[in-house]
Amino acid sequence: MEIEIIRNPHPAEKPADESKLGFGKVFTDHMFTMEWHQGRGWHDAKIEPFGRLSLHPASTTLHYGSEIFEGLKAYRQSGSGRIVLFRPQENIARLNRSAVRMGLPELDPDFALEALKKLVEIDSDWVPHGEGTSLYIRPFMFGDDEHLGVHGSKHVRYIVILSPSGSYYAAGINPVDIMIEDEDVRAVKGGTGEAKCGGNYGASVRAGDRAEQRGYAQVLWLDGVERKYIEEVGSMNIMFKIAGKVCTPVLNGSILPGITRKSILELLRSEGTPAEERRISLEELEKAAEDGTLEEAWGCGTAAVVSPVGRLAIGDKVFEINGGRIGATTQHLYDALTGIQWGKSEDKFGWIVPVV
Ligand SMILES: *Cc1c(COP(=O)(O)O)cnc(C)c1O
């Protein structure tokens, strides 16, 4: 399929001060759009001026939440200035798995990657230059049937928007405080926890807000059935170092299979460091926190790469982890992954995909 390119006749001013970019507030001059109709497949692939969408008030996505998304970044590598993506094929594969779960059509992976690269290339001047900055890429897909019946989608739209984003750790890597969420649950097996769908986020904001009011940055989710096992932290995967061993909850159908999670496991194993994927109970975690064998804890995801946990609240008890400072393993993982992303160290795994 050809991609029609319609240049924006009124390109916007690039943000002058990259330190004020924040996250997801500024958008580039162009977006990729494509439509799907049942019986016809994907058609009308375009890179067009960034702008508002027009939706019918009965559009399925507004009523029934048939929406999925992805999040990845384009990096301007230090030295070469080359603009690269990190494992974009993984995001496309996950988008397709999310699509299947939500009754939405899959994309041709090669074409989807070509479209991503083309869009980033056209707006490449928007990739910020400062250390730790990036161009955040948000592909998303939604059902857009114009009726109120609950059916599989017959009309679907796929869009990619780009947002230059500031350094997540502009003020240095500061460990965050998290608390066990014992009221709401994020997902259950058989539900949509494995899919990156908007509804999962909509259902999680209440717990996040409550945690914030109590002075915590994120919640640590438990499994939705027994409420005994650790699942994720906020919208990141969680990892622990207990008695010298790295472990993370095994993908069980309700946990989002993070690409950062997968990369960290591959990295550790390539270095000969055992990394376990298994069930981790709250009881085990509390015991480890109590007897001091909980050495480190960190969240992992595209936005932060790793986010060390400084304090963990379990009910009324608050445990400090590694004296509230980032641990050696967490720091090593941050340096290793960002080293590859920013072009400071060799990409032994072939994770980097140049845009041009
Ligand atoms: C996106 C996401 C993650 C992290 O995935 P990455 O591919 O590493 O960015 C983890 N948990 C949830 C719920 C997510 O939506």
PDBQT file of the ligand as one rigid body, heavy atoms in Angstrom, charges set to zero:
ROOT
HETATM    1  C1  LIG A 401       2.740  -0.278  28.584  1.00  0.00    +0.000 C 
HETATM    2  C2  LIG A 401       2.629  -0.951  29.889  1.00  0.00    +0.000 A 
HETATM    3  C3  LIG A 401       3.734  -1.527  30.554  1.00  0.00    +0.000 A 
HETATM    4  C4  LIG A 401       5.154  -1.377  30.069  1.00  0.00    +0.000 C 
HETATM    5  O1  LIG A 401       5.386  -1.868  28.788  1.00  0.00    +0.000 OA
HETATM    6  P1  LIG A 401       6.668  -1.397  27.975  1.00  0.00    +0.000 P 
HETATM    7  O2  LIG A 401       6.522  -2.127  26.693  1.00  0.00    +0.000 OA
HETATM    8  O3  LIG A 401       7.860  -1.822  28.730  1.00  0.00    +0.000 OA
HETATM    9  O4  LIG A 401       6.585   0.079  27.833  1.00  0.00    +0.000 OA
HETATM   10  C5  LIG A 401       3.505  -2.223  31.727  1.00  0.00    +0.000 A 
HETATM   11  N1  LIG A 401       2.268  -2.318  32.269  1.00  0.00    +0.000 NA
HETATM   12  C6  LIG A 401       1.194  -1.757  31.677  1.00  0.00    +0.000 A 
HETATM   13  C7  LIG A 401      -0.135  -1.906  32.316  1.00  0.00    +0.000 C 
HETATM   14  C8  LIG A 401       1.337  -1.060  30.476  1.00  0.00    +0.000 A 
HETATM   15  O5  LIG A 401       0.263  -0.503  29.906  1.00  0.00    +0.000 OA
ENDROOT
TORSDOF 0
